[in-house]
Amino acid sequence: MNSRSRLVAVGSSAALLAGLLAGCTGATTPQPTPTATSDALEPGITDIEDTPGSGEDLEGALADSKVESCERDGDEWKVSGTVTNPTDKKADYRIYVSLLNGTNDTRALVQVDVDEVKTEKTKDWKVEIPVAEDDLTCVLRVERYKA
């Protein structure tokens, strides 16, 4: 090994050793500590049997349903609406009602099934959701299936 090769080998070994020793020293910057805040939200309510979008032959049908009422009543929200089948065959509906707060956090997700809606007919639906929070907005996801 010539003197130039030895110098490169010694330099590489020194850099490797310095790197290993640096990993052994303690951290000099303080680590953040999680803190609880009074603004932390409790988990929302989820009451669904079927994962949204999981059914066979589903069609998005938001236009088929309408919210008639979405109001807080004591410690729960009462949500009601209608669904109208515009197709030429009976249809089943799976309606997901979400309650969202002002920052679009989901405070509740509840499934409402409306079965065998005849062609060109309307059926009512309603649900009570045990969430005692003000200023929530009702948002629907509506899926239509062949009955």
DOMIMI-520625 format. One record per residue (C-alpha): residue in one letter; z, x, y; residue number from 0. Coordinates in Angstrom, 3 decimals, padded with zeros to 6 digits, m for minus. Example, Ala and Ser with C-alpha at 12.3 -4.5 7.8 and 13.67 -1.06 7.14 Angstrom:
REM residues 2
(r A (007.800 012.300 m004.500) 0),
(r S (007.140 013.670 m001.060) 1),
//
This chain:
REM residues 147
(r M (000.000 000.000 000.000) 0),
(r N (m000.959 001.574 003.337) 1),
(r S (001.328 001.516 006.394) 2),
(r R (m000.547 m001.350 008.026) 3),
(r S (m000.140 m003.568 004.904) 4),
(r R (003.591 m002.718 004.775) 5),
(r L (003.995 m003.668 008.430) 6),
(r V (002.322 m007.070 007.865) 7),
(r A (004.464 m007.691 004.759) 8),
(r V (007.683 m006.756 006.593) 9),
(r G (006.704 m008.926 009.577) 10),
(r S (005.949 m011.899 007.333) 11),
(r S (009.250 m011.486 005.480) 12),
(r A (011.155 m011.297 008.762) 13),
(r A (009.517 m014.516 010.044) 14),
(r L (010.292 m016.307 006.763) 15),
(r L (013.925 m015.151 006.851) 16),
(r A (014.299 m016.243 010.491) 17),
(r G (012.913 m019.677 009.604) 18),
(r L (015.305 m020.072 006.676) 19),
(r L (018.303 m019.027 008.759) 20),
(r A (017.347 m021.410 011.557) 21),
(r G (017.492 m024.262 009.035) 22),
(r C (021.093 m023.346 008.223) 23),
(r T (022.411 m023.716 011.760) 24),
(r G (023.965 m026.970 012.933) 25),
(r A (022.087 m029.418 015.105) 26),
(r T (022.642 m028.819 018.795) 27),
(r T (021.563 m032.277 019.977) 28),
(r P (023.883 m035.241 019.421) 29),
(r Q (022.690 m037.866 016.974) 30),
(r P (022.500 m041.492 018.210) 31),
(r T (025.149 m043.806 016.847) 32),
(r P (024.222 m047.446 016.244) 33),
(r T (026.353 m049.853 018.247) 34),
(r A (026.781 m053.586 017.944) 35),
(r T (025.894 m055.695 020.948) 36),
(r S (026.979 m059.179 021.787) 37),
(r D (023.282 m060.127 022.167) 38),
(r A (022.507 m059.452 018.491) 39),
(r L (020.976 m062.490 016.788) 40),
(r E (022.258 m063.830 013.528) 41),
(r P (019.540 m064.125 010.900) 42),
(r G (017.388 m067.221 011.230) 43),
(r I (017.033 m070.005 008.662) 44),
(r T (014.291 m069.771 006.031) 45),
(r D (013.840 m072.787 003.781) 46),
(r I (010.474 m072.541 002.033) 47),
(r E (009.380 m072.972 m001.572) 48),
(r D (005.891 m071.517 m001.233) 49),
(r T (004.798 m068.394 000.592) 50),
(r P (002.465 m069.374 003.441) 51),
(r G (m001.165 m068.844 002.441) 52),
(r S (m000.351 m068.561 m001.268) 53),
(r G (m001.897 m071.774 m002.606) 54),
(r E (m005.255 m072.027 m004.324) 55),
(r D (m008.128 m073.666 m002.447) 56),
(r L (m006.135 m074.044 000.755) 57),
(r E (m007.775 m074.861 004.039) 58),
(r G (m006.215 m074.218 007.417) 59),
(r A (m005.643 m077.620 008.950) 60),
(r L (m003.656 m077.190 012.145) 61),
(r A (m005.838 m079.811 013.859) 62),
(r D (m004.798 m082.387 011.228) 63),
(r S (m001.141 m082.392 012.308) 64),
(r K (000.623 m083.205 015.535) 65),
(r V (004.248 m082.714 016.610) 66),
(r E (005.609 m085.980 017.982) 67),
(r S (009.136 m084.747 018.700) 68),
(r C (010.911 m081.383 018.722) 69),
(r E (014.424 m081.712 020.116) 70),
(r R (017.866 m080.268 019.639) 71),
(r D (020.465 m082.832 018.599) 72),
(r G (023.919 m081.264 018.368) 73),
(r D (023.875 m078.368 015.912) 74),
(r E (020.363 m079.039 014.582) 75),
(r W (016.783 m079.496 015.633) 76),
(r K (014.976 m082.693 014.726) 77),
(r V (011.244 m082.206 014.373) 78),
(r S (008.803 m084.963 013.491) 79),
(r G (005.091 m085.470 013.528) 80),
(r T (002.056 m086.911 011.845) 81),
(r V (m000.699 m085.589 009.652) 82),
(r T (m004.149 m087.219 009.461) 83),
(r N (m006.601 m086.488 006.650) 84),
(r P (m010.149 m086.243 008.080) 85),
(r T (m011.773 m085.497 004.693) 86),
(r D (m013.442 m087.894 002.272) 87),
(r K (m010.849 m087.231 m000.494) 88),
(r K (m007.068 m087.485 m000.791) 89),
(r A (m005.279 m084.376 000.387) 90),
(r D (m001.860 m082.768 000.092) 91),
(r Y (m000.409 m080.923 003.076) 92),
(r R (002.008 m078.035 003.334) 93),
(r I (003.413 m077.791 006.853) 94),
(r Y (005.491 m074.807 007.958) 95),
(r V (007.640 m075.530 011.007) 96),
(r S (008.833 m072.465 012.913) 97),
(r L (011.401 m072.491 015.691) 98),
(r L (010.814 m069.595 018.081) 99),
(r N (012.973 m068.392 020.949) 100),
(r G (011.692 m067.112 024.303) 101),
(r T (010.959 m063.638 022.912) 102),
(r N (009.066 m065.128 019.918) 103),
(r D (011.809 m064.290 017.420) 104),
(r T (011.626 m066.731 014.512) 105),
(r R (014.931 m068.582 014.403) 106),
(r A (013.854 m070.892 011.553) 107),
(r L (010.990 m071.395 009.116) 108),
(r V (011.003 m074.612 007.111) 109),
(r Q (008.428 m076.099 004.726) 110),
(r V (007.530 m079.795 004.779) 111),
(r D (005.260 m081.175 002.032) 112),
(r V (003.240 m084.326 002.654) 113),
(r D (001.541 m085.501 m000.538) 114),
(r E (m001.487 m087.693 m001.191) 115),
(r V (m002.691 m088.512 002.275) 116),
(r K (m005.635 m090.845 001.760) 117),
(r T (m008.941 m090.259 003.479) 118),
(r E (m008.914 m091.127 007.186) 119),
(r K (m005.211 m092.109 006.919) 120),
(r T (m002.126 m090.807 008.725) 121),
(r K (001.352 m090.091 007.343) 122),
(r D (004.543 m089.290 009.202) 123),
(r W (006.680 m086.259 008.441) 124),
(r K (010.072 m085.087 009.703) 125),
(r V (012.619 m082.366 009.154) 126),
(r E (016.109 m081.505 010.407) 127),
(r I (016.801 m077.803 010.878) 128),
(r P (020.421 m076.599 011.217) 129),
(r V (020.020 m074.198 014.150) 130),
(r A (022.436 m074.543 017.082) 131),
(r E (020.394 m072.701 019.726) 132),
(r D (018.855 m073.935 022.951) 133),
(r D (015.389 m073.360 024.359) 134),
(r L (013.420 m073.086 021.107) 135),
(r T (009.757 m073.935 020.646) 136),
(r C (008.232 m075.655 017.605) 137),
(r V (005.161 m073.980 016.113) 138),
(r L (003.254 m075.254 013.063) 139),
(r R (001.191 m073.693 010.304) 140),
(r V (m000.669 m076.428 008.383) 141),
(r E (m002.387 m076.021 005.004) 142),
(r R (m004.512 m078.702 003.314) 143),
(r Y (m005.105 m078.888 m000.444) 144),
(r K (m007.062 m081.217 m002.712) 145),
(r A (m004.692 m083.855 m004.095) 146),
//
